[in-house]
Amino acid sequence: MYAEKFELLEAKIRETAMLVSRLREEKRQLEQENEQLRARLAEVEVQLRGTAAPAEDYGADLDHLLEQLDTLQQAEEAPQPLAVPARVPTASTPESREDYVQRGLLFEQQAQYESALHAYQRALEMDGENLEAAQRLAFLLEKLNRDAEAAALWDKIWAMREAQVPPRRRRLR
């Protein structure tokens, strides 16, 4: 009975000794990592001190930046030039659907979204199968968060695409 307890106690002592040695090894590794990190921190601090310039070095740059800011603010306060209206068609210049698509693009680039919408819609009125105008209109509607209208238009676009695919390719899908 004492022999069994003695063996059990010896096993526990060996296990404890093994754990202690493992802890010492981990402590040694952590101390090495700590020293490496301290050395790296010292290097970074030296680099930081080397790159930090006195405040007066930035004075000229700051003045220049403030002047630019004033110029920009004055430009924002100045009245904006009126947008160039789209050319007014005359009876002698027939318009095509491509003209309206191009107008829509120009209006969209100038952030005149309502005018762009009307131009794309006019192109679709002239040619209901104009895929480019339909896609641009759908994208613009999504951009304006008019998703319900865009979804209906996307359905129409997919139907137009299916109609344009030759019957032979349609069977392969």
C-alpha positions as CSV (number, residue, x, y, z in Angstrom):
1,M,0.0,0.0,0.0
2,Y,2.8,2.4,0.9
3,A,4.7,1.3,-2.2
4,E,1.8,2.2,-4.5
5,K,1.4,5.6,-2.8
6,F,5.1,6.2,-3.0
7,E,5.1,5.4,-6.8
8,L,2.1,7.6,-7.3
9,L,3.9,10.4,-5.4
10,E,7.1,9.9,-7.5
11,A,5.0,10.1,-10.7
12,K,3.4,13.4,-9.6
13,I,6.9,14.8,-8.7
14,R,8.2,13.8,-12.2
15,E,5.2,15.4,-13.9
16,T,5.6,18.6,-11.8
17,A,9.3,18.7,-12.6
18,M,8.5,18.3,-16.3
19,L,5.9,21.1,-16.1
20,V,8.4,23.3,-14.3
21,S,11.1,22.7,-16.9
22,R,8.6,23.4,-19.7
23,L,7.5,26.7,-18.0
24,R,11.2,27.7,-17.6
25,E,11.7,27.1,-21.3
26,E,8.6,29.1,-22.3
27,K,9.8,31.9,-19.9
28,R,13.2,32.0,-21.6
29,Q,11.6,32.2,-25.0
30,L,9.3,35.0,-23.9
31,E,12.2,36.9,-22.5
32,Q,14.1,36.5,-25.8
33,E,11.1,37.8,-27.7
34,N,10.7,40.7,-25.2
35,E,14.4,41.7,-25.8
36,Q,14.0,41.5,-29.5
37,L,10.9,43.7,-29.3
38,R,12.6,46.2,-27.1
39,A,15.5,46.4,-29.6
40,R,13.1,46.9,-32.5
41,L,11.3,49.6,-30.4
42,A,14.5,51.4,-29.8
43,E,15.3,51.3,-33.6
44,V,11.9,52.7,-34.4
45,E,12.3,55.5,-31.9
46,V,15.7,56.4,-33.4
47,Q,14.1,56.4,-36.9
48,L,11.2,58.5,-35.6
49,R,13.5,61.1,-34.0
50,G,15.5,61.2,-37.3
51,T,12.5,61.9,-39.4
52,A,10.7,64.3,-37.0
53,A,11.5,67.8,-38.3
54,P,11.0,71.0,-36.3
55,A,7.6,72.7,-36.6
56,E,9.1,75.7,-38.4
57,D,10.0,73.5,-41.3
58,Y,6.3,73.0,-42.0
59,G,5.4,76.7,-41.7
60,A,5.9,77.5,-45.4
61,D,4.0,74.4,-46.5
62,L,1.2,75.1,-44.1
63,D,0.8,78.7,-45.4
64,H,0.7,77.4,-48.9
65,L,-1.9,74.9,-48.1
66,L,-4.0,77.5,-46.3
67,E,-3.8,79.7,-49.4
68,Q,-5.0,76.8,-51.6
69,L,-7.9,76.2,-49.2
70,D,-9.0,79.8,-49.3
71,T,-8.9,79.7,-53.1
72,L,-11.0,76.6,-53.2
73,Q,-13.5,78.1,-50.8
74,Q,-13.8,81.2,-52.9
75,A,-14.4,79.1,-56.0
76,E,-17.2,77.3,-54.2
77,E,-18.8,80.5,-53.2
78,A,-18.6,82.0,-56.7
79,P,-21.7,81.4,-58.8
80,Q,-21.4,78.3,-60.9
81,P,-21.6,78.8,-64.6
82,L,-24.8,77.6,-66.1
83,A,-24.7,74.2,-67.6
84,V,-24.6,74.2,-71.4
85,P,-28.0,73.1,-72.5
86,A,-28.2,70.3,-75.0
87,R,-28.4,71.6,-78.5
88,V,-31.9,72.3,-79.6
89,P,-32.9,70.2,-82.6
90,T,-34.1,72.0,-85.6
91,A,-36.3,70.6,-88.3
92,S,-33.3,70.3,-90.6
93,T,-31.3,68.0,-88.1
94,P,-33.1,64.7,-87.6
95,E,-32.2,63.1,-84.3
96,S,-31.4,59.5,-83.8
97,R,-31.6,57.3,-80.8
98,E,-27.8,57.4,-80.5
99,D,-28.0,61.2,-80.1
100,Y,-30.2,60.7,-77.0
101,V,-27.9,58.0,-75.6
102,Q,-25.0,60.4,-76.0
103,R,-26.9,63.2,-74.4
104,G,-27.8,60.9,-71.5
105,L,-24.1,60.1,-71.1
106,L,-23.2,63.7,-71.0
107,F,-25.9,64.7,-68.6
108,E,-24.9,61.8,-66.3
109,Q,-21.3,62.9,-66.3
110,Q,-22.4,66.4,-65.3
111,A,-24.6,64.9,-62.5
112,Q,-27.7,66.1,-64.2
113,Y,-29.5,62.8,-63.5
114,E,-33.1,63.8,-64.3
115,S,-32.0,65.1,-67.7
116,A,-30.1,61.9,-68.3
117,L,-33.1,59.9,-67.4
118,H,-35.3,61.8,-69.9
119,A,-32.6,61.4,-72.6
120,Y,-32.4,57.6,-72.1
121,Q,-36.2,57.3,-72.0
122,R,-36.5,59.2,-75.2
123,A,-33.9,56.9,-76.8
124,L,-36.0,53.9,-75.7
125,E,-39.2,55.6,-77.1
126,M,-37.5,55.9,-80.4
127,D,-36.2,52.3,-80.4
128,G,-37.7,50.0,-77.7
129,E,-35.0,47.4,-78.5
130,N,-32.0,49.7,-77.8
131,L,-30.1,47.6,-75.3
132,E,-27.5,50.2,-74.5
133,A,-30.0,52.9,-73.6
134,A,-32.0,50.4,-71.5
135,Q,-28.9,49.3,-69.6
136,R,-27.7,52.8,-69.0
137,L,-31.2,53.8,-67.8
138,A,-31.3,50.8,-65.4
139,F,-27.9,51.6,-64.0
140,L,-28.9,55.2,-63.5
141,L,-32.1,54.2,-61.8
142,E,-30.1,52.0,-59.4
143,K,-27.8,54.9,-58.7
144,L,-30.7,57.0,-57.8
145,N,-32.1,54.3,-55.5
146,R,-35.1,53.7,-57.7
147,D,-34.7,49.9,-57.5
148,A,-38.3,49.0,-58.3
149,E,-38.1,50.7,-61.7
150,A,-34.6,49.4,-62.3
151,A,-35.7,45.8,-61.6
152,A,-38.6,46.0,-64.1
153,L,-36.2,47.4,-66.7
154,W,-33.6,44.7,-66.0
155,D,-36.3,42.1,-66.6
156,K,-37.0,43.8,-70.0
157,I,-33.3,43.8,-70.8
158,W,-32.9,40.1,-70.1
159,A,-35.9,39.4,-72.3
160,M,-34.3,41.6,-75.1
161,R,-31.0,39.7,-74.7
162,E,-32.8,36.3,-75.0
163,A,-34.6,37.5,-78.1
164,Q,-31.3,38.6,-79.7
165,V,-29.6,35.3,-79.1
166,P,-29.9,33.1,-82.2
167,P,-32.1,30.0,-81.7
168,R,-29.2,27.6,-82.1
169,R,-27.2,29.1,-79.2
170,R,-30.4,29.3,-77.1
171,R,-30.6,25.5,-77.2
172,L,-27.0,25.2,-76.0
173,R,-27.8,27.0,-72.8
